[in-house]
């Protein structure tokens, strides 16, 4: 049975992170870049569909959105998507104000909010209590910040964000399902593949396997 919670006056489904990751990958059409935060965020992206335009972060908690901003500024013709968990974003909330101050309209930020630090023992984060990531983002100046109400609404919001040319933050309440993969943990391999995917490094012997 689908669990629904109310945020403000908005009913929001608790969704599955891997299912949403798969839906996201299926929506990509034009070599969009994805910067995925540490842990289960990038494990599920890895399992959902490996692409040279995916950057899988290792050990840098809360830096997915700042790195995505850098890519968006460096390649304004490319749409860039940052994926981050609620715990990681809470470590770097100041990044939202910095992002709001820049004119990178080709940036979409997606937050998987399972209200816990899942990998380290599922200790509750502040979003399990009073913190509302969408309200925080709006307060920082990211006007196009909203909750995904259902998997179908998530798809609609992502499609609009990619096509709309407006900086956007989409937050989704997710369950604590275990990840469906394990990222290849070789930072040089990840970097080289990503640089090739962005067209800033010629092909080498590195492979995605």
C-alpha positions as CSV (number, residue, x, y, z in Angstrom):
1,X,0.0,0.0,0.0
2,X,1.3,3.4,-1.0
3,X,2.1,5.7,2.0
4,X,1.1,9.3,1.7
5,X,2.2,12.1,4.0
6,X,1.1,15.7,4.1
7,X,3.6,18.6,3.7
8,X,1.8,21.8,4.4
9,X,-1.5,21.1,2.8
10,X,0.0,19.0,0.0
11,X,-0.4,15.2,0.0
12,X,2.9,13.6,-1.1
13,X,3.5,9.9,-1.8
14,X,6.5,8.2,-0.3
15,X,8.2,6.8,-3.4
16,X,10.9,4.3,-4.2
17,X,14.3,5.9,-5.0
18,X,15.4,3.3,-7.5
19,X,12.0,3.5,-9.4
20,X,12.4,7.3,-9.6
21,X,16.1,6.9,-10.7
22,X,14.9,4.6,-13.5
23,X,12.2,7.1,-14.5
24,X,14.7,9.9,-14.6
25,X,17.1,8.0,-16.8
26,X,14.3,7.2,-19.2
27,X,13.5,10.9,-19.5
28,X,17.0,11.9,-20.7
29,X,17.2,12.7,-24.4
30,X,20.0,15.1,-25.1
31,X,23.2,14.0,-23.3
32,X,22.2,15.8,-20.1
33,X,24.8,15.6,-17.4
34,X,24.0,14.1,-14.0
35,X,26.1,14.6,-10.8
36,X,25.0,12.1,-8.2
37,X,25.8,12.5,-4.5
38,X,27.4,9.9,-2.4
39,X,26.0,6.6,-1.2
40,X,22.6,5.2,-2.2
41,X,21.9,8.2,-4.5
42,X,24.6,7.2,-6.9
43,X,24.3,3.5,-6.3
44,X,20.8,3.5,-7.6
45,X,21.7,5.8,-10.5
46,X,24.5,3.4,-11.5
47,X,22.0,0.5,-11.4
48,X,19.3,2.5,-13.3
49,X,21.5,3.1,-16.4
50,X,25.2,3.8,-16.8
51,X,26.1,6.7,-19.0
52,X,29.3,8.6,-19.7
53,X,27.5,11.8,-18.7
54,X,27.0,10.5,-15.2
55,X,29.4,11.6,-12.4
56,X,29.3,9.3,-9.3
57,X,30.7,11.1,-6.3
58,X,32.8,9.3,-3.7
59,X,33.1,10.6,-0.1
60,X,32.2,14.2,-0.7
61,X,29.1,14.7,1.4
62,X,26.9,17.6,0.2
63,X,28.8,18.6,-2.8
64,X,26.7,17.2,-5.6
65,X,24.8,20.5,-6.2
66,X,27.9,22.7,-6.1
67,X,29.7,20.5,-8.6
68,X,26.5,20.4,-10.8
69,X,26.5,24.2,-10.7
70,X,30.1,24.3,-11.9
71,X,29.3,22.0,-14.8
72,X,26.2,24.1,-15.7
73,X,28.2,27.3,-15.7
74,X,31.0,25.7,-17.8
75,X,28.6,24.1,-20.3
76,X,25.6,26.4,-20.6
77,X,24.3,24.5,-23.7
78,X,23.9,21.3,-21.7
79,X,21.2,20.6,-19.1
80,X,22.7,19.5,-15.8
81,X,21.0,17.5,-13.1
82,X,22.2,17.2,-9.5
83,X,21.0,14.3,-7.4
84,X,21.4,14.6,-3.6
85,X,20.1,13.0,-0.4
86,X,18.5,15.0,2.3
87,X,21.3,14.3,4.8
88,X,24.0,15.4,2.4
89,X,22.1,18.5,1.4
90,X,21.7,19.5,5.1
91,X,25.5,19.4,5.4
92,X,25.8,22.1,2.7
93,X,22.6,24.2,2.8
94,X,24.6,27.3,2.0
95,X,25.1,25.9,-1.5
96,X,21.4,26.7,-2.2
97,X,21.9,30.4,-1.6
98,X,25.0,30.4,-3.9
99,X,23.1,28.5,-6.6
100,X,20.2,31.0,-6.3
101,X,22.6,33.9,-6.9
102,X,23.8,32.4,-10.2
103,X,22.0,32.6,-13.5
104,X,22.5,28.9,-14.4
105,X,19.0,28.2,-15.9
106,X,20.2,24.9,-17.2
107,X,20.4,23.3,-13.7
108,X,17.9,21.0,-12.1
109,X,18.4,19.8,-8.5
110,X,16.7,16.6,-7.3
111,X,16.6,15.7,-3.6
112,X,15.8,12.2,-2.4
113,X,14.4,12.8,1.1
114,X,14.1,9.6,3.1
115,X,14.4,11.5,6.4
116,X,17.4,9.5,7.5
117,X,21.1,8.9,7.2
118,X,20.4,5.5,5.8
119,X,23.9,4.2,5.3
120,X,25.2,5.0,8.8
121,X,22.3,3.4,10.6
122,X,19.1,5.3,9.6
123,X,19.5,8.0,12.2
124,X,16.8,10.6,11.5
125,X,17.7,13.8,9.7
126,X,16.1,17.2,10.4
127,X,13.6,16.6,7.6
128,X,12.1,13.9,9.8
129,X,11.0,16.7,12.1
130,X,10.4,20.3,11.2
131,X,12.8,21.0,8.3
132,X,11.2,21.3,4.8
133,X,13.8,21.2,2.0
134,X,11.4,22.9,-0.5
135,X,10.7,25.8,1.9
136,X,14.4,26.2,2.6
137,X,15.2,26.3,-1.1
138,X,12.5,28.9,-1.8
139,X,13.8,30.9,1.1
140,X,17.3,30.9,-0.4
141,X,15.9,32.3,-3.7
142,X,15.3,29.2,-5.8
143,X,11.7,30.1,-6.7
144,X,11.0,27.0,-8.8
145,X,11.2,24.6,-5.8
146,X,8.5,22.0,-5.3
147,X,7.6,18.6,-4.0
148,X,6.9,15.7,-6.3
149,X,3.5,14.3,-5.3
150,X,3.7,11.0,-7.1
151,X,5.9,9.1,-9.6
152,X,3.9,10.5,-12.5
153,X,4.1,14.0,-11.0
154,X,7.9,13.5,-10.6
155,X,8.2,12.6,-14.3
156,X,6.1,15.7,-15.3
157,X,8.2,18.0,-13.2
158,X,11.5,16.7,-14.5
159,X,10.3,16.9,-18.1
160,X,9.2,20.5,-17.5
161,X,12.5,21.4,-15.8
162,X,14.7,20.1,-18.6
163,X,12.6,21.8,-21.3
164,X,11.7,25.0,-19.4
165,X,15.0,26.8,-19.1
166,X,14.5,27.6,-15.4
167,X,16.6,26.7,-12.4
168,X,14.5,24.1,-10.5
169,X,14.6,22.1,-7.3
170,X,12.4,19.0,-7.1
171,X,12.2,17.1,-3.8
172,X,10.7,13.6,-3.4
173,X,9.9,11.7,-0.2
174,X,11.5,8.3,-0.6
175,X,11.5,5.0,1.3
176,X,14.5,3.2,2.8
177,X,14.8,0.5,0.3
178,X,18.3,-0.9,-0.1
179,X,20.2,0.3,-3.2
180,X,20.1,-1.8,-6.3
181,X,23.8,-1.6,-7.3
182,X,27.2,-0.6,-6.2
183,X,29.2,2.1,-8.1
184,X,32.6,1.2,-9.5
185,X,34.7,2.9,-6.8
186,X,37.6,4.1,-9.0
187,X,37.8,7.9,-8.9
188,X,40.1,8.1,-11.9
189,X,37.8,5.9,-14.0
190,X,34.7,8.0,-12.9
191,X,36.5,11.2,-13.8
192,X,37.8,10.1,-17.1
193,X,34.5,8.7,-18.3
194,X,32.6,11.8,-17.2
195,X,35.1,14.1,-19.0
196,X,34.7,12.1,-22.1
197,X,30.9,12.2,-21.7
198,X,31.1,16.0,-21.6
199,X,33.3,16.2,-24.6
200,X,36.3,17.7,-22.8
201,X,38.6,14.7,-23.0
202,X,39.3,12.4,-26.0
203,X,38.6,8.7,-25.8
204,X,41.0,6.6,-23.7
205,X,41.3,3.0,-22.7
206,X,39.0,3.6,-19.7
207,X,35.7,1.7,-19.8
208,X,32.5,1.8,-17.8
209,X,32.5,-1.8,-16.6
